[in-house]
Amino acid sequence: MTQLKKWSVVLLVVAFALACVAVAPVQAKKHVYGDMNLEFNLAWPGYNTEVPDWVGSINIDGNEYGMLYFAFWTGKPFDDPAHGKAFFFGEIWAIYDMDPAEFPAIPEDDPAAWEHWLPVNNPPELVMWGYDEGITNNANTKYHMNGNIEAAFGAFAKYEGRNVHMSGIIIWYDFGAPQYAPGTFRIN
């Protein structure tokens, strides 16, 4: 057998072996889910980045974390944001590795009380934060928002840059203000 024929046989066997090897399918990124329990800060002074409008907790994989939302604009570049049955918003959200009871008691409208927790101040308890824009439908009290993870730390660092989606319902006080907003947080 000539050298060329030997190499041809070897290459044919290698090609056959490679064709028979099972190739692992490409896996999509796994979604991460959390259950949110939020309470409205009745002392919220209006759109800002210093005092949260929603304060509460999120449970991710059996672990409870603190969670804050800072609504800083209407999310709607035109008209009155409360016009009609839809309410638009843009906000900063943040998750903290801590007992949610450590946040200042709400209602609280003093920016100094919240200063430590601001994502811009990078508190050591912060595990991830980002921006979102959303809408509340006043006809059925549902809300949903889409956003991103701007920064993530520790075990959550691998999620930095990913998109997030949040949805749920708003439970209202009898006098017309929001009270609770249970919902689902999803990292895509």
C-alpha positions in Angstrom: 0.0 0.0 0.0 1.4 3.4 -0.9 1.9 6.2 1.5 -0.9 8.2 -0.1 -3.4 5.3 0.2 -2.4 4.8 3.9 -3.1 8.5 4.7 -6.3 8.4 2.8 -7.5 5.4 4.9 -6.4 7.1 8.1 -8.2 10.4 7.1 -11.3 8.4 6.1 -11.4 6.6 9.5 -10.9 9.9 11.4 -13.6 11.6 9.4 -16.0 8.7 10.1 -15.1 8.8 13.8 -15.8 12.6 14.0 -19.1 12.1 12.3 -20.2 9.5 14.9 -19.2 11.7 17.9 -22.3 13.3 19.4 -22.0 17.0 19.4 -23.6 18.7 22.4 -26.3 21.1 21.4 -25.8 24.8 21.9 -27.6 25.7 25.1 -29.6 28.9 25.4 -28.9 31.0 28.5 -31.1 29.8 31.3 -33.7 32.3 32.7 -33.4 33.2 36.3 -36.7 33.9 38.2 -37.5 35.8 41.4 -40.8 36.5 43.3 -41.1 40.1 44.3 -43.0 41.5 47.2 -43.1 45.3 47.1 -44.7 48.0 49.1 -45.4 51.5 47.9 -43.6 54.3 49.8 -46.5 56.7 50.5 -44.1 59.5 51.3 -42.5 59.2 47.9 -42.0 62.9 46.8 -42.2 62.2 43.0 -39.8 61.4 40.2 -36.3 61.3 41.5 -33.2 59.1 42.0 -32.8 59.6 45.7 -36.0 58.3 47.3 -37.5 54.9 46.2 -41.2 54.6 45.4 -41.3 50.8 45.9 -39.5 49.0 48.8 -39.5 45.3 49.4 -38.0 41.9 48.8 -37.3 39.4 46.1 -36.8 35.6 46.5 -34.4 34.1 44.0 -33.6 30.4 44.3 -34.9 30.2 47.9 -32.8 33.2 49.0 -34.4 36.5 50.1 -32.9 39.8 49.0 -33.9 43.4 49.5 -35.2 45.4 46.5 -35.7 49.0 45.8 -37.2 50.9 42.8 -36.5 54.6 42.1 -39.0 56.0 39.5 -37.2 58.9 37.9 -39.2 59.8 34.9 -42.6 59.1 33.3 -41.2 56.8 30.6 -43.5 58.7 28.2 -41.9 61.6 26.2 -45.2 63.2 25.5 -48.5 64.2 27.2 -49.5 63.6 30.9 -48.2 60.2 32.1 -51.4 59.6 34.1 -53.7 60.4 31.2 -56.2 57.6 30.4 -55.9 54.1 31.7 -52.2 53.6 31.2 -49.4 55.0 33.4 -45.9 55.0 31.9 -42.7 55.0 34.0 -38.9 54.7 33.8 -36.9 53.6 36.9 -33.8 52.3 38.5 -34.2 48.9 40.2 -31.7 47.4 42.6 -31.3 44.1 44.5 -29.3 43.9 47.8 -27.9 40.9 49.7 -29.5 41.8 53.0 -32.7 41.4 55.1 -35.2 43.8 53.6 -36.2 44.9 57.2 -32.8 46.8 57.3 -34.1 49.4 54.8 -35.5 52.6 56.4 -39.1 52.2 57.6 -41.6 53.4 55.0 -43.1 55.8 54.4 -39.9 57.8 54.3 -39.2 60.8 52.1 -35.8 62.0 53.5 -33.1 61.4 50.8 -30.5 61.2 53.6 -32.3 58.0 54.9 -31.8 56.3 51.6 -28.4 57.6 50.6 -26.5 54.5 51.6 -28.7 52.3 49.4 -28.4 54.3 46.1 -26.8 52.2 43.4 -24.6 55.2 42.4 -23.0 55.0 45.9 -22.2 51.3 45.3 -23.2 49.9 48.7 -21.4 46.6 49.7 -24.8 44.9 49.9 -25.7 45.7 46.3 -25.7 42.5 44.1 -27.2 44.0 40.9 -29.0 47.0 39.5 -30.3 48.4 36.3 -32.8 50.5 34.4 -36.3 49.6 33.1 -39.3 51.2 31.4 -42.8 50.0 31.9 -46.5 50.6 32.0 -49.3 50.1 34.5 -52.7 49.4 33.1 -55.1 51.1 35.5 -58.1 49.2 34.1 -56.8 45.8 35.3 -54.0 46.9 37.7 -51.4 44.9 35.9 -47.9 46.2 35.3 -44.9 45.1 33.2 -41.5 46.5 32.4 -38.4 45.6 30.4 -34.9 46.6 31.2 -31.3 45.6 31.7 -28.7 44.7 34.3 -26.4 47.6 34.3 -24.0 46.1 36.9 -23.9 42.8 38.9 -21.5 41.6 41.6 -20.5 38.4 43.3 -22.5 35.3 42.3 -24.7 37.6 40.1 -21.8 39.0 38.1 -22.4 36.6 35.2 -25.7 38.2 34.5 -24.3 41.7 33.9 -25.5 43.1 30.6 -28.5 40.7 30.3 -32.1 41.8 29.8 -34.8 41.7 32.5 -38.5 41.5 32.5 -40.8 42.2 35.5 -44.6 41.8 35.7 -47.3 41.6 38.3 -50.3 43.3 39.7 -50.8 46.4 41.9 -53.1 46.2 44.9 -54.6 49.5 45.8 -55.6 51.3 49.0 -59.2 52.2 49.3 -58.2 55.9 49.0 -56.7 55.3 45.5 -52.9 55.0 46.1 -50.9 51.9 45.3 -50.2 49.6 48.3 -48.5 46.4 47.2 -47.0 45.1 43.9 -46.4 41.4 44.0 -44.8 40.1 40.8 -42.2 38.1 39.0 -38.7 39.2 38.0 -37.0 37.4 35.2 -33.4 37.6 33.9 -33.3 36.6 30.3 
